[in-house]
């Protein structure tokens, strides 16, 4: 298999894991659980409060997690490539 295809698969896998983690964190971190408007709002505020911020900080964390895990997936594939 081509190296680029392996790296794309690693990036997709890492991104999927990160996106799932972000959704789970947002859904469960707020005062109202779930993915309705109130759940997302309170979830983002809850995640943002971990770093001393509010909803905007929570959004930054929720966006950063899939990006970081995507890069980690590519790094793992590169480390174990032939």
C-alpha positions in Angstrom: 0.0 0.0 0.0 1.2 3.5 -0.8 2.6 5.6 2.0 0.2 8.5 1.3 -2.7 6.2 1.5 -1.5 4.9 4.9 -1.0 8.4 6.2 -4.5 9.4 5.0 -6.0 6.4 6.8 -4.1 7.3 10.0 -5.3 10.8 9.8 -8.9 9.7 9.2 -8.8 7.3 12.1 -7.2 9.8 14.4 -9.7 12.5 13.4 -12.6 10.1 13.9 -11.4 9.3 17.4 -10.9 12.9 18.3 -14.3 14.0 16.9 -16.0 11.2 18.9 -14.2 12.3 22.0 -15.2 15.9 21.5 -18.8 15.1 21.1 -18.8 12.8 24.1 -17.1 15.6 26.2 -19.6 18.2 25.1 -22.5 16.0 25.6 -21.5 14.9 29.1 -19.8 18.0 30.5 -22.7 20.3 30.9 -25.4 20.8 33.4 -27.9 19.5 30.7 -26.7 16.3 29.1 -27.4 15.6 25.5 -26.8 17.3 22.1 -29.7 19.8 22.1 -29.2 23.5 22.2 -29.1 23.6 26.0 -26.8 20.6 26.2 -24.3 21.9 23.7 -24.3 25.3 25.3 -23.7 24.0 28.8 -21.3 21.4 27.5 -19.1 23.9 25.8 -19.2 26.1 28.9 -18.3 23.1 31.0 -15.4 22.0 28.8 -14.2 25.7 28.6 -14.3 26.0 32.4 -11.5 23.3 32.6 -9.1 26.0 31.4 -10.8 28.9 33.2 -12.9 30.1 30.2 -16.4 29.8 28.9 -18.1 28.6 25.8 -15.5 30.1 23.4 -12.7 28.3 25.2 -14.7 25.1 25.2 -15.2 25.5 21.4 -11.4 25.9 21.0 -10.8 22.7 23.0 -13.5 20.8 21.1 -11.9 21.8 17.7 -8.3 21.2 18.8 -8.9 17.6 20.0 -9.7 16.1 16.5 -6.8 18.1 15.0 -4.3 16.8 17.6 -5.5 13.2 17.3 -5.4 13.4 13.5 -1.8 14.5 13.6 -1.1 11.8 16.1 -2.6 9.2 13.7 -0.3 10.4 11.0 2.7 10.2 13.3 1.9 6.7 14.4 1.6 5.6 10.8 4.9 7.2 9.9 6.6 5.6 12.9 5.6 2.1 12.0 5.9 2.5 8.2 8.5 0.4 6.3 
